[in-house]
Amino acid sequence: MNIALVQINATMCAYEETIARMLSAASTFERQGADLLIFPATTLTGFNPQSLLNQEGVETDIALVLDELAERASVPILVPFLFESSGQPVPEVAYIHDKKIVPLRMGASVAYLKAHGHMPEGEPVMQFVQQDTDFGVALDLEGLAAYSAGSENADVIIYLPFSGFCADDEATSMGATLGDGFYIGEATKANSWLVGVNSIGAQDEIVYSGGSFVISPWGEIAAALPNFEEAMELVEVEPLSEGPLEEPLAPAPYQRMRMIWGALTLALRDFVDKQGVRGVGLLLTGDLLTSVLAALAVDALGPMRVWGLLVPSADEDALKDARHLARNLRIHAEEVNKSDFKQAAELIDSNPLAVIRLLARAAAPQILGPGLLMLTAVDKTALALQQDPDCYHAASFAPFSDVYRTDILALASDRNGKSPVIPRSVLARLDVPRDLVADAHALSDARTLSELDSVLLSVIERGESVTDVVREGGNLEETLGILSAVGKGELSRRNCPAGPIISERALVERRTPIAIHRASSTAHVSSMPEVVAGLSTAMNNADIMSLMERLQTLAGAFEDAADPASLDLPHNLHSYLQDFASSGGFSTNGDDLWGSGLFSKN
């Protein structure tokens, strides 16, 4: 059986263009003898068009596209899409053949209802048969695990993920991870051919990396399409074969920096092209962030679509480096004349250079010309810590808003490994907020930045508490200082322009209340270790039992409570309180004061 993997970068709701491209692919592969065409998840409806699905006529447009495919395509097609149900987007996969449209999810649900008398509790198992070959469809890793665990069986498993690229989750890179053994275990455990077809392109803030693949039941790689590029390939799949393949592929190991750079490049290109913008504009100050941003913009759009504004700083060498960078990248570059802003700067502020840069940011769209998308080089570290919040107010897109500065330094080195466009002195010009890191004077700039970003990563991505960070070896005072800075930056972050989300948790997903008295909360947290230490040394077992009696009374459990003397009590109150806190502590749900742990209703 010949299966065509069609990895195209479609624009959401551009139905006429999309249907033309889909039919063109169908015609091409029909001539090559394809038995089935598979399109990626976001081809028709994007990753989550909930607001669009609620608009009148959108679902009708989707149905008309499917009807046209059924009427005009002569080869069977598999195409995912989303529809609205009870106010939520629901994934569906249309199997189109013989001028018929079979919604696999709905069909599976109806079949389950007839067999069991009720609808399935979880996701229905989507399957179909073609040419005596059993196909199974999975839309996420959980669905894929059902086949690899043996719960479901199929000759060919088709994996069509709706989730986008995440730098913290290698599996989202699809084919780029095959060299590290990803997905191969799923194919061999299921003893099935595994066909993964991934989306490509930027869908609002989500980026899809492509990297579609085909893996044999014995673990050899039959096909691996490139990441961050459109591609199509016809692959022969033989369910009765036991191998080996004549020419199996051996992909390279996973390279995290290359994947991040590819995702950011693709996101910027799509953001510009899909809006019809002629190019981008940015400031060039000779620092690390603006220099890496300029290189990224050129890689995404080419030098003819990038305009830079050279801005002076207190460091004359920085301006020289900015000029050098512009020449290396061959981009259009205008230069701010100090005298144009000097008088205004001296009237406004005692730091003229700072105001010159601020005025240059505001004037950049007029200086560089109309029709440009203005970029800001602000990164996740700066956004988290409220560094220079004015730097992004005049911009429209922030490619680095979900990338820590430690990674940007690594990206700069990796990019220079391909061609050394960023001056070496720029890499050494690293802006590090040293006042937030304990013993920063004893560390290098790179190590200080790594310590800082490590705490931010623990708190933002992993959702760890101060106690968690300190327990893992973090400094209490340092952690509290960093968290305090994060809290104070909440209001300014809400003015940040859009940017791609490529981590497990972006800052826009970690909103906290603005109207909160942060100083008092940090004071209580900072005193907690001393309180616990004092309790654990000053209280004996009798004191602990007395305390527990009072706590049980407070919880409304006094009548049913066991005699404290008969309980197997912890001897180390410090450890007990830590365990109690980590298990959930108090609950505010109804009258159950204890969410979990020793006093819970469980």
C-alpha positions as CSV (number, residue, x, y, z in Angstrom):
1,M,0.0,0.0,0.0
2,N,1.3,3.4,-1.0
3,I,0.6,6.2,1.5
4,A,1.3,9.9,0.8
5,L,2.4,12.2,3.6
6,V,1.4,15.7,2.7
7,Q,3.1,18.2,5.1
8,I,1.7,21.6,4.0
9,N,1.7,25.0,5.7
10,A,-2.0,26.1,5.3
11,T,-3.5,29.4,6.4
12,M,-6.5,29.1,8.7
13,C,-9.8,29.9,6.8
14,A,-8.0,30.5,3.5
15,Y,-10.3,27.8,2.1
16,E,-10.0,28.5,-1.7
17,E,-6.2,28.4,-1.5
18,T,-6.1,25.4,0.8
19,I,-8.6,23.3,-1.3
20,A,-6.6,24.1,-4.5
21,R,-3.4,22.8,-2.8
22,M,-5.0,19.7,-1.5
23,L,-6.5,18.8,-4.8
24,S,-3.2,19.5,-6.5
25,A,-1.5,17.0,-4.1
26,A,-4.3,14.5,-4.7
27,S,-3.8,14.7,-8.5
28,T,0.0,14.4,-8.2
29,F,-0.1,11.4,-6.0
30,E,-2.9,9.7,-7.8
31,R,-0.6,9.6,-10.9
32,Q,2.1,8.1,-8.7
33,G,-0.2,5.3,-7.6
34,A,-1.1,6.5,-4.1
35,D,-3.7,4.5,-2.2
36,L,-4.2,7.1,0.6
37,L,-3.4,10.8,1.2
38,I,-2.9,12.0,4.8
39,F,-3.1,15.7,5.7
40,P,-1.9,17.1,9.0
41,A,-4.2,18.3,11.9
42,T,-4.2,22.0,11.3
43,T,-4.8,22.0,7.5
44,L,-8.4,23.2,7.6
45,T,-9.2,24.7,11.0
46,G,-5.9,25.4,12.7
47,F,-5.2,24.3,16.2
48,N,-8.1,25.8,18.2
49,P,-10.3,28.2,16.2
50,Q,-13.0,28.3,19.0
51,S,-14.0,31.9,18.4
52,L,-14.2,31.2,14.6
53,L,-16.3,28.0,15.1
54,N,-18.8,30.0,17.1
55,Q,-19.3,32.4,14.1
56,E,-22.1,31.7,11.7
57,G,-21.1,30.0,8.5
58,V,-17.6,28.8,9.5
59,E,-18.6,25.2,10.0
60,T,-20.6,25.4,6.8
61,D,-17.4,26.5,5.0
62,I,-15.6,23.5,6.4
63,A,-18.4,21.1,5.3
64,L,-18.2,22.7,1.7
65,V,-14.5,22.1,1.6
66,L,-15.0,18.4,2.5
67,D,-17.8,18.1,0.0
68,E,-15.5,19.5,-2.8
69,L,-12.7,17.1,-1.8
70,A,-15.1,14.2,-1.9
71,E,-16.5,15.3,-5.3
72,R,-13.2,16.0,-7.1
73,A,-10.5,13.8,-5.5
74,S,-10.1,10.3,-6.9
75,V,-7.8,9.0,-4.3
76,P,-8.9,8.3,-0.6
77,I,-8.0,11.2,1.7
78,L,-7.7,11.5,5.5
79,V,-8.1,15.0,6.8
80,P,-8.5,16.2,10.4
81,F,-10.6,19.2,11.4
82,L,-12.3,20.7,14.5
83,F,-16.0,21.3,15.1
84,E,-17.9,23.0,17.9
85,S,-19.7,20.9,20.5
86,S,-21.2,22.4,23.8
87,G,-19.0,25.4,23.3
88,Q,-15.8,23.5,23.0
89,P,-13.7,22.6,19.9
90,V,-13.7,18.8,19.3
91,P,-11.3,17.0,17.0
92,E,-12.6,14.9,14.1
93,V,-11.0,13.1,11.2
94,A,-12.8,12.8,7.9
95,Y,-12.0,9.6,5.8
96,I,-13.0,10.6,2.3
97,H,-13.3,7.8,-0.3
98,D,-15.6,6.9,-3.2
99,K,-17.2,10.3,-3.0
100,K,-18.2,9.7,0.6
101,I,-17.3,11.5,3.8
102,V,-17.0,9.3,6.9
103,P,-16.4,11.2,10.2
104,L,-14.4,8.6,12.1
105,R,-14.9,10.0,15.6
106,M,-18.6,10.2,15.2
107,G,-18.8,6.8,13.6
108,A,-16.8,5.2,16.4
109,S,-19.1,6.9,19.0
110,V,-22.2,5.6,17.3
111,A,-20.8,2.1,17.0
112,Y,-19.9,2.1,20.7
113,L,-23.4,3.4,21.6
114,K,-25.0,0.5,19.7
115,A,-22.8,-2.1,21.3
116,H,-22.9,-0.8,24.9
117,G,-26.0,1.3,25.2
118,H,-24.2,4.5,26.1
119,M,-21.6,6.8,24.7
120,P,-17.9,6.1,25.5
121,E,-16.5,7.9,28.6
122,G,-13.2,8.8,27.0
123,E,-12.0,9.3,23.5
124,P,-13.5,6.9,21.0
125,V,-11.2,4.5,19.1
126,M,-11.1,5.7,15.5
127,Q,-10.5,3.0,13.0
128,F,-11.2,2.1,9.3
129,V,-10.4,-0.6,6.8
130,Q,-9.0,-0.1,3.3
131,Q,-7.8,-2.9,1.0
132,D,-8.0,-5.5,3.8
133,T,-5.7,-3.3,5.9
134,D,-6.8,-2.2,9.4
135,F,-6.0,1.4,10.2
136,G,-6.1,3.1,13.6
137,V,-6.0,6.8,14.2
138,A,-4.5,8.6,17.3
139,L,-4.6,12.3,17.9
140,D,-2.3,12.5,20.9
141,L,0.3,10.4,22.8
142,E,-2.4,8.9,25.1
143,G,-4.2,7.5,22.0
144,L,-1.0,6.3,20.6
145,A,-0.2,4.5,23.9
146,A,-3.4,2.5,23.6
147,Y,-2.0,0.8,20.6
148,S,1.5,0.3,22.0
149,A,0.1,-1.2,25.2
150,G,-2.0,-3.7,23.2
151,S,-5.4,-2.2,24.2
152,E,-6.1,-1.6,20.5
153,N,-4.8,-3.2,17.4
154,A,-4.2,-2.0,13.8
155,D,-2.0,-2.9,10.9
156,V,-1.2,0.8,10.4
157,I,-1.4,3.4,13.1
158,I,-1.8,7.0,11.9
159,Y,-0.7,9.7,14.4
160,L,-2.1,13.2,13.8
161,P,-1.2,15.4,16.7
162,F,-2.9,18.7,17.3
163,S,-0.3,19.8,19.9
164,G,2.4,22.2,18.7
165,F,6.1,22.4,19.1
166,C,7.5,22.7,22.7
167,A,11.2,23.1,23.3
168,D,10.7,21.3,26.7
169,D,9.1,18.2,25.1
170,E,11.2,16.5,22.5
171,A,8.3,14.4,21.3
172,T,6.6,17.5,19.7
173,S,9.6,17.7,17.3
174,M,8.4,14.4,15.7
175,G,11.0,13.3,13.1
176,A,13.8,15.2,14.7
177,T,13.7,12.9,17.7
178,L,13.8,9.6,15.8
179,G,17.6,9.6,16.1
180,D,17.1,9.5,19.9
181,G,14.7,6.6,19.7
182,F,11.4,8.5,20.1
183,Y,8.3,6.8,18.6
184,I,10.3,3.7,17.6
185,G,9.3,1.9,20.8
186,E,5.6,2.7,20.1
187,A,5.8,1.1,16.7
188,T,7.6,-2.1,17.8
189,K,5.4,-2.6,20.9
190,A,2.3,-2.3,18.8
191,N,3.9,-4.4,16.0
192,S,2.4,-2.0,13.6
193,W,3.5,0.5,10.9
194,L,3.4,3.9,12.5
195,V,2.7,6.9,10.2
196,G,3.1,10.3,11.9
197,V,1.9,13.3,9.9
198,N,2.6,16.6,11.7
199,S,1.5,20.1,10.9
200,I,3.9,22.8,9.7
201,G,3.8,26.5,10.3
202,A,2.6,29.1,12.8
203,Q,-1.0,29.0,14.0
204,D,-1.4,32.2,16.0
205,E,1.0,31.8,18.9
206,I,1.5,28.0,18.3
207,V,4.3,26.7,16.0
208,Y,4.3,23.3,14.3
209,S,7.6,21.7,13.4
210,G,6.6,19.2,10.7
211,G,9.0,16.2,10.7
212,S,6.4,13.6,9.5
213,F,7.7,10.0,9.5
214,V,7.0,6.4,8.8
215,I,8.3,3.6,11.1
216,S,8.1,-0.1,10.4
217,P,6.8,-2.6,13.0
218,W,10.4,-3.9,13.5
219,G,11.7,-0.3,14.3
220,E,13.4,0.8,11.0
221,I,12.6,4.3,9.7
222,A,11.1,4.2,6.2
223,A,10.6,8.0,5.8
224,A,11.4,11.2,7.7
225,L,10.3,14.5,6.2
226,P,12.2,17.7,7.2
227,N,11.4,19.9,10.1
228,F,10.1,23.5,9.5
229,E,9.7,22.9,5.7
230,E,6.8,22.0,3.5
231,A,7.3,18.5,2.1
232,M,5.4,15.6,0.5
233,E,6.4,12.0,0.1
234,L,4.9,8.7,-1.1
235,V,5.9,5.8,1.1
236,E,5.3,2.1,0.6
237,V,3.8,0.3,3.6
238,E,3.5,-3.5,3.5
239,P,1.5,-4.8,6.5
240,L,2.5,-8.4,5.8
241,S,6.2,-7.7,5.6
242,E,8.6,-8.7,8.4
243,G,11.6,-6.6,7.1
244,P,14.2,-5.5,6.8
245,L,13.8,-2.4,4.6
246,E,16.0,-2.1,1.6
247,E,17.2,1.5,2.5
248,P,16.3,2.4,6.1
249,L,17.0,5.9,7.2
250,A,19.4,6.8,10.1
251,P,18.5,10.4,11.2
252,A,20.8,12.6,13.3
253,P,20.5,13.0,17.0
254,Y,18.1,15.7,18.4
255,Q,19.6,19.2,18.5
256,R,17.6,21.5,20.8
257,M,19.1,24.8,19.7
258,R,18.5,24.1,16.0
259,M,14.9,23.2,16.8
260,I,14.3,26.4,18.8
261,W,15.9,28.5,16.0
262,G,13.8,26.8,13.4
263,A,10.6,27.3,15.4
264,L,11.3,31.0,15.9
265,T,12.3,31.5,12.3
266,L,9.2,29.9,11.0
267,A,6.9,31.7,13.5
268,L,8.3,35.1,12.4
269,R,8.1,34.3,8.7
270,D,4.5,33.2,9.0
271,F,3.5,36.1,11.1
272,V,4.8,38.5,8.5
273,D,3.8,36.6,5.3
274,K,0.3,35.6,6.4
275,Q,-0.5,39.2,7.3
276,G,0.9,40.5,4.0
277,V,3.5,42.7,5.7
278,R,6.4,43.9,3.5
279,G,9.1,43.4,6.1
280,V,10.3,44.0,9.7
281,G,12.0,46.8,11.5
282,L,14.1,46.6,14.7
283,L,16.6,48.6,16.8
284,L,20.3,47.7,16.6
285,T,22.2,48.7,19.8
286,G,25.1,46.3,19.7
287,D,23.8,44.1,22.6
288,L,23.2,40.4,22.5
289,L,19.4,40.4,22.2
290,T,19.1,42.9,19.3
291,S,22.0,41.2,17.4
292,V,20.5,37.7,17.7
293,L,17.1,39.1,16.7
294,A,18.6,40.7,13.5
295,A,20.1,37.4,12.6
296,L,16.8,35.6,13.2
297,A,14.9,38.1,11.0
298,V,17.4,37.7,8.1
299,D,17.1,33.9,8.3
300,A,13.4,34.1,8.3
301,L,12.8,36.8,5.6
302,G,16.1,37.5,3.9
303,P,18.1,40.7,4.2
304,M,16.0,42.7,1.7
305,R,13.0,42.6,4.1
306,V,14.8,43.6,7.3
307,W,15.3,47.3,8.3
308,G,17.5,48.2,11.3
309,L,17.8,51.5,13.2
310,L,21.2,52.0,14.7
311,V,20.9,53.6,18.2
312,P,23.9,54.9,20.2
313,S,24.6,53.8,23.7
314,A,27.1,54.6,26.5
315,D,29.4,52.1,25.0
316,E,30.9,53.3,21.7
317,D,32.1,49.9,20.9
318,A,28.5,48.6,21.0
319,L,27.5,51.0,18.2
320,K,30.5,49.8,16.2
321,D,29.4,46.3,16.7
322,A,25.9,47.2,15.6
323,R,27.2,48.7,12.4
324,H,29.4,45.6,11.8
325,L,26.4,43.3,12.3
326,A,24.3,45.3,9.8
327,R,27.1,44.9,7.2
328,N,27.5,41.2,7.9
329,L,23.8,40.6,7.5
330,R,23.5,43.1,4.5
331,I,20.3,44.7,5.9
332,H,19.0,48.2,5.4
333,A,20.3,50.3,8.3
334,E,19.5,53.9,9.3
335,E,21.4,55.6,12.2
336,V,20.0,57.8,14.9
337,N,21.7,61.2,15.1
338,K,22.3,62.1,18.7
339,S,21.7,65.8,18.0
340,D,18.2,65.0,16.7
341,F,17.1,63.9,20.2
342,K,19.7,65.4,22.5
343,Q,17.9,68.6,23.4
344,A,14.7,66.7,24.1
345,A,16.6,64.1,26.1
346,E,18.3,66.7,28.3
347,L,14.9,68.3,29.1
348,I,13.3,65.0,30.0
349,D,15.9,63.1,31.9
350,S,19.4,63.4,33.4
351,N,20.4,60.3,31.4
352,P,20.3,61.5,27.8
353,L,21.3,58.2,26.2
354,A,18.5,56.3,27.9
355,V,15.9,58.8,26.6
356,I,17.5,58.8,23.1
357,R,16.9,55.1,22.9
358,L,13.3,55.5,24.2
359,L,12.6,58.2,21.6
360,A,14.3,56.1,18.9
361,R,11.9,53.2,19.7
362,A,8.9,55.5,19.3
363,A,10.2,57.1,16.1
364,A,11.5,53.9,14.5
365,P,8.3,53.2,12.5
366,Q,8.4,56.7,10.9
367,I,12.2,56.6,10.3
368,L,12.3,53.2,8.7
369,G,9.1,53.6,6.7
370,P,5.5,52.4,6.7
371,G,4.3,48.8,6.3
372,L,6.8,47.2,8.6
373,L,6.2,44.9,11.5
374,M,8.2,46.4,14.4
375,L,10.0,43.8,16.4
376,T,11.3,43.9,20.0
377,A,14.2,41.8,21.3
378,V,12.7,41.5,24.8
379,D,13.2,37.9,26.1
380,K,11.5,35.8,28.8
381,T,14.1,36.7,31.4
382,A,13.5,40.4,30.9
383,L,9.7,40.0,30.9
384,A,9.7,38.0,34.1
385,L,11.9,40.5,35.9
386,Q,10.4,43.7,34.5
387,Q,13.7,44.7,32.8
388,D,13.3,47.8,30.6
389,P,9.5,47.5,30.1
390,D,9.4,50.5,27.8
391,C,11.5,48.6,25.2
392,Y,8.4,46.7,23.8
393,H,5.7,49.3,23.9
394,A,6.3,50.5,20.3
395,A,6.7,47.0,18.9
396,S,4.2,44.5,17.5
397,F,5.9,41.2,17.7
398,A,8.3,39.7,20.3
399,P,10.0,36.5,18.9
400,F,12.0,35.9,22.1
401,S,9.2,36.5,24.6
402,D,9.1,32.8,25.5
403,V,12.9,32.2,25.4
404,Y,15.2,32.6,28.4
405,R,18.4,34.6,27.9
406,T,20.5,31.6,28.7
407,D,19.1,29.9,25.6
408,I,19.5,33.1,23.5
409,L,23.2,33.1,24.4
410,A,23.4,29.5,23.2
411,L,21.4,30.3,20.1
412,A,23.9,33.0,19.2
413,S,26.8,30.6,19.5
414,D,25.0,28.0,17.5
415,R,24.1,30.5,14.8
416,N,27.6,31.7,14.5
417,G,28.7,28.1,14.1
418,K,27.0,28.2,10.7
419,S,28.3,31.6,9.7
420,P,29.9,34.1,12.1
421,V,27.7,37.1,11.5
422,I,27.4,38.2,15.1
423,P,30.6,39.9,16.3
424,R,32.4,38.0,19.1
425,S,32.5,41.1,21.3
426,V,28.6,41.1,21.2
427,L,28.5,37.6,22.8
428,A,30.6,39.0,25.7
429,R,28.2,41.9,26.1
430,L,25.8,40.1,28.3
431,D,23.3,42.0,30.3
432,V,22.8,40.2,33.6
433,P,20.7,41.4,36.6
434,R,23.3,40.4,39.2
435,D,21.5,42.1,42.1
436,L,19.1,39.2,42.3
437,V,21.6,36.3,42.5
438,A,23.3,35.4,45.7
439,D,27.1,35.6,45.6
440,A,26.9,36.9,42.0
441,H,30.3,38.5,42.4
442,A,31.9,35.1,42.5
443,L,30.3,33.9,39.3
444,S,30.8,34.6,35.6
445,D,28.1,36.4,33.7
446,A,27.0,33.2,32.0
447,R,26.8,31.3,35.3
448,T,25.0,34.1,37.0
449,L,22.4,34.2,34.2
450,S,22.1,30.4,34.4
451,E,21.4,30.5,38.1
452,L,18.7,33.2,37.6
453,D,17.0,31.5,34.7
454,S,17.0,28.2,36.6
455,V,14.9,29.7,39.3
456,L,12.5,31.3,36.8
457,L,12.2,27.9,35.0
458,S,11.4,26.1,38.2
459,V,8.7,28.6,39.2
460,I,7.2,29.4,35.8
461,E,7.4,26.2,33.8
462,R,7.3,23.6,36.6
463,G,5.1,25.5,38.9
464,E,7.3,24.9,41.9
465,S,6.9,26.8,45.2
466,V,9.6,28.5,47.2
467,T,9.9,25.5,49.4
468,D,10.4,23.3,46.4
469,V,13.2,25.5,45.0
470,V,15.0,25.7,48.4
471,R,14.6,22.0,49.0
472,E,16.4,21.4,45.7
473,G,19.3,23.5,46.8
474,G,18.1,27.0,45.9
475,N,18.9,30.0,48.1
476,L,15.9,31.3,50.0
477,E,16.6,35.0,49.9
478,E,17.6,34.8,46.2
479,T,14.4,32.9,45.3
480,L,12.1,35.3,47.2
481,G,13.9,38.3,45.5
482,I,13.3,36.8,42.1
483,L,9.7,36.0,42.8
484,S,9.1,39.5,44.1
485,A,10.5,40.9,40.8
486,V,8.3,38.5,38.8
487,G,5.2,39.7,40.7
488,K,6.0,43.4,40.3
489,G,6.4,42.9,36.5
490,E,2.8,41.6,36.1
491,L,1.3,44.9,34.9
492,S,4.0,45.8,32.4
493,R,4.0,42.2,30.9
494,R,0.3,42.7,29.9
495,N,1.5,45.3,27.5
496,C,3.9,43.0,25.8
497,P,3.2,42.3,22.1
498,A,2.4,38.8,20.7
499,G,5.1,36.2,20.4
500,P,5.4,32.5,19.7
501,I,4.8,30.1,22.6
502,I,7.4,27.3,22.5
503,S,7.7,26.3,26.2
504,E,5.5,24.3,28.6
505,R,4.3,27.5,30.1
506,A,4.6,31.0,28.8
507,L,4.4,34.1,30.9
508,V,1.1,35.0,29.4
509,E,-0.2,31.7,30.8
510,R,1.0,32.6,34.3
511,R,-1.1,35.6,35.1
512,T,-1.4,36.6,38.7
513,P,-3.6,39.3,40.3
514,I,-2.3,42.8,40.0
515,A,-4.1,44.1,43.1
516,I,-2.2,42.0,45.7
517,H,0.0,43.0,48.6
518,R,3.1,41.1,47.6
519,A,5.4,42.4,50.3
520,S,3.4,40.8,53.2
521,S,3.2,37.4,51.5
522,T,7.0,37.2,51.0
523,A,7.5,38.3,54.6
524,H,5.5,35.3,55.8
525,V,7.2,32.9,53.5
526,S,10.7,34.1,54.5
527,S,10.0,33.6,58.2
528,M,8.5,30.1,57.8
529,P,11.8,28.2,58.0
530,E,12.6,29.9,61.2
531,V,9.1,29.1,62.6
532,V,9.3,25.4,61.6
533,A,12.9,25.1,62.9
534,G,11.7,26.6,66.2
535,L,8.8,24.3,66.5
536,S,10.8,21.2,65.7
537,T,13.3,21.9,68.4
538,A,11.1,23.4,71.1
539,M,8.2,20.9,71.0
540,N,8.2,17.4,72.4
541,N,5.8,14.5,71.5
542,A,3.3,15.7,74.2
543,D,3.2,19.2,72.6
544,I,2.7,17.6,69.1
545,M,-0.2,15.5,70.3
546,S,-1.8,18.5,72.0
547,L,-1.4,20.5,68.7
548,M,-3.0,17.7,66.7
549,E,-6.0,17.5,69.1
550,R,-6.6,21.2,68.5
551,L,-6.2,20.8,64.7
552,Q,-8.7,17.9,64.7
553,T,-11.2,20.0,66.7
554,L,-10.8,22.8,64.2
555,A,-11.5,20.3,61.3
556,G,-14.7,19.2,62.9
557,A,-13.4,15.7,63.5
558,F,-13.2,15.8,67.3
559,E,-16.0,13.3,68.0
560,D,-14.6,10.7,65.7
561,A,-11.0,11.4,66.3
562,A,-8.7,8.6,67.6
563,D,-6.8,9.1,70.8
564,P,-3.7,11.0,69.8
565,A,-1.6,8.8,72.2
566,S,-2.5,5.8,70.1
567,L,-1.5,7.3,66.8
568,D,1.8,6.6,65.1
569,L,3.1,10.2,65.2
570,P,6.0,11.7,63.3
571,H,8.9,12.5,65.6
572,N,10.3,15.2,63.3
573,L,7.7,18.0,63.1
574,H,9.8,19.8,60.5
575,S,9.6,16.9,58.1
576,Y,5.9,16.4,58.9
577,L,5.0,20.0,58.1
578,Q,6.9,19.8,54.9
579,D,5.1,16.7,53.8
580,F,1.8,18.2,54.9
581,A,2.4,21.3,52.8
582,S,3.5,19.3,49.7
583,S,0.4,17.0,50.0
584,G,-2.0,19.9,49.6
585,G,-2.6,21.3,53.1
586,F,-5.8,23.1,53.7
587,S,-8.6,23.0,51.2
588,T,-11.0,25.9,50.6
589,N,-13.6,23.6,49.0
590,G,-16.8,23.8,51.1
591,D,-16.4,22.8,54.8
592,D,-13.6,20.3,54.2
593,L,-10.7,22.2,55.6
594,W,-8.3,19.4,54.8
595,G,-7.8,18.7,51.1
596,S,-5.5,15.7,51.7
597,G,-3.2,14.2,54.2
598,L,-3.7,12.9,57.7
599,F,-6.9,14.9,58.5
600,S,-8.6,14.6,55.1
601,K,-12.0,13.0,54.6
602,N,-10.2,10.5,52.4
